[in-house]
Amino acid sequence: MTLFTVDHEKCERDGICAAECPMGIIEVKDKESVPHPIEGAENLCINCGHCVAVCPHGAFSLTTMEADTCPAVDGNLLPSFAIVSHMIRARRSIRVYKDKRVGREVLEKLIDTARYAPTGKNTQLVRWLIITNKDTIKELAG
């Protein structure tokens, strides 16, 4: 199985993917060549997706991650330093909760978003369990 594919028509052969790869497993021989994996790359790749994310041309896809599933960072949506600073400094731990259920759709959206959080070697060995039974929650909290 091939570790990644490069769309030869979209690829600008700029080497950004190779420069960004934290494992150094992508090689670009010259300006006419498309990126290719070094020998043994399949065993070294951590599937972090940096190569896919940094390709401004959408030419790079991992076997485990297509280019179209990796949206580019929208600079207009990035919070300013002041906003981030305020959010971090104004954060409080909630210890008194409302007696109101969180909707299943909201929980599903939260979990779907949380799955993009980084994990060691991008292994995604995280499992989620949603418990809605109040007695079970009290028992586990105890």
C-alpha positions as CSV (number, residue, x, y, z in Angstrom):
1,M,0.0,0.0,0.0
2,T,1.2,3.5,-0.9
3,L,1.7,5.9,2.1
4,F,0.6,8.9,0.2
5,T,-0.4,10.2,-3.2
6,V,0.5,13.4,-5.0
7,D,-1.7,14.9,-7.7
8,H,1.0,15.6,-10.4
9,E,-1.1,18.3,-12.0
10,K,-1.8,20.2,-8.8
11,C,1.7,19.8,-7.3
12,E,3.9,22.9,-7.6
13,R,7.0,20.9,-6.5
14,D,7.7,23.5,-3.9
15,G,8.8,21.0,-1.2
16,I,6.6,22.5,1.5
17,C,5.3,19.0,2.4
18,A,8.8,17.7,2.8
19,A,10.0,20.7,4.9
20,E,7.0,20.4,7.2
21,C,7.1,16.6,7.8
22,P,8.2,16.1,11.4
23,M,9.5,12.6,10.7
24,G,11.5,13.7,7.6
25,I,10.0,10.9,5.5
26,I,9.1,12.9,2.4
27,E,11.7,13.6,-0.2
28,V,11.8,15.9,-3.2
29,K,14.8,15.3,-5.4
30,D,14.6,18.3,-7.7
31,K,12.2,21.0,-9.0
32,E,10.9,18.6,-11.6
33,S,10.1,15.8,-9.2
34,V,7.0,15.3,-7.1
35,P,7.4,14.4,-3.5
36,H,7.9,10.7,-2.7
37,P,8.4,8.7,0.5
38,I,11.8,7.6,1.7
39,E,12.5,3.9,2.1
40,G,10.7,2.6,5.2
41,A,8.4,5.7,5.4
42,E,5.3,3.5,6.0
43,N,6.8,2.4,9.4
44,L,7.9,5.9,10.4
45,C,4.8,8.0,9.4
46,I,2.8,9.1,12.4
47,N,-0.2,10.2,10.3
48,C,-0.1,13.7,11.8
49,G,-1.4,15.2,8.5
50,H,1.0,18.1,8.5
51,C,2.0,17.3,4.9
52,V,-1.7,17.4,3.8
53,A,-2.5,20.5,5.8
54,V,0.4,22.6,4.5
55,C,0.0,21.9,0.8
56,P,-1.5,25.1,-0.5
57,H,-2.4,23.4,-3.7
58,G,-4.4,20.5,-2.4
59,A,-2.1,18.1,-4.2
60,F,-1.0,15.9,-1.3
61,S,-3.1,13.1,0.3
62,L,-2.2,10.5,2.9
63,T,-3.8,7.1,2.5
64,T,-5.4,7.9,5.9
65,M,-6.3,11.5,5.1
66,E,-7.6,13.1,1.9
67,A,-6.7,16.6,1.0
68,D,-10.4,17.7,0.8
69,T,-10.9,16.5,4.5
70,C,-8.2,18.9,5.7
71,P,-9.5,22.4,5.6
72,A,-7.0,25.3,5.2
73,V,-6.6,27.6,8.2
74,D,-8.9,30.6,7.7
75,G,-6.9,33.6,9.1
76,N,-10.2,35.6,9.4
77,L,-11.4,33.1,12.0
78,L,-8.3,33.2,14.2
79,P,-8.9,35.0,17.5
80,S,-6.6,37.9,18.3
81,F,-4.1,37.7,21.1
82,A,-6.3,39.9,23.3
83,I,-9.3,37.5,22.9
84,V,-7.2,34.4,23.6
85,S,-5.6,36.1,26.6
86,H,-9.0,37.1,27.9
87,M,-10.5,33.6,27.5
88,I,-7.6,31.9,29.3
89,R,-7.5,34.4,32.1
90,A,-11.2,34.7,32.6
91,R,-11.7,30.9,32.5
92,R,-13.4,29.4,35.6
93,S,-14.1,25.9,36.6
94,I,-17.8,25.2,36.9
95,R,-18.7,23.4,40.1
96,V,-22.5,24.1,40.2
97,Y,-24.4,22.7,37.2
98,K,-27.8,23.4,35.9
99,D,-30.4,20.6,36.1
100,K,-30.7,20.6,32.3
101,R,-29.8,17.9,29.8
102,V,-27.4,18.8,27.0
103,G,-28.9,17.8,23.7
104,R,-27.5,14.8,21.9
105,E,-26.8,16.9,18.8
106,V,-24.7,19.3,20.8
107,L,-22.8,16.4,22.4
108,E,-22.2,14.8,19.0
109,K,-20.8,18.1,17.6
110,L,-18.5,18.5,20.6
111,I,-17.1,15.0,20.3
112,D,-16.7,15.3,16.6
113,T,-14.7,18.5,17.1
114,A,-12.7,17.1,20.0
115,R,-11.5,14.2,17.8
116,Y,-9.3,16.7,16.0
117,A,-7.3,17.5,19.2
118,P,-3.7,16.2,18.9
119,T,-2.8,12.9,20.4
120,G,0.6,11.2,20.8
121,K,1.8,10.1,17.4
122,N,-1.7,11.0,16.2
123,T,-2.8,7.5,17.2
124,Q,-6.3,8.7,18.2
125,L,-6.5,6.0,20.9
126,V,-9.3,8.0,22.6
127,R,-12.7,6.6,23.4
128,W,-15.7,8.6,24.4
129,L,-18.5,7.4,26.7
130,I,-21.6,9.6,27.2
131,I,-23.5,8.9,30.4
132,T,-26.9,10.5,30.7
133,N,-28.3,8.6,33.7
134,K,-28.1,11.0,36.7
135,D,-27.7,8.2,39.2
136,T,-24.7,6.7,37.3
137,I,-23.1,10.1,37.0
138,K,-23.5,10.7,40.8
139,E,-22.0,7.2,41.5
140,L,-19.0,7.8,39.2
141,A,-18.5,11.3,40.6
142,G,-18.4,9.9,44.1
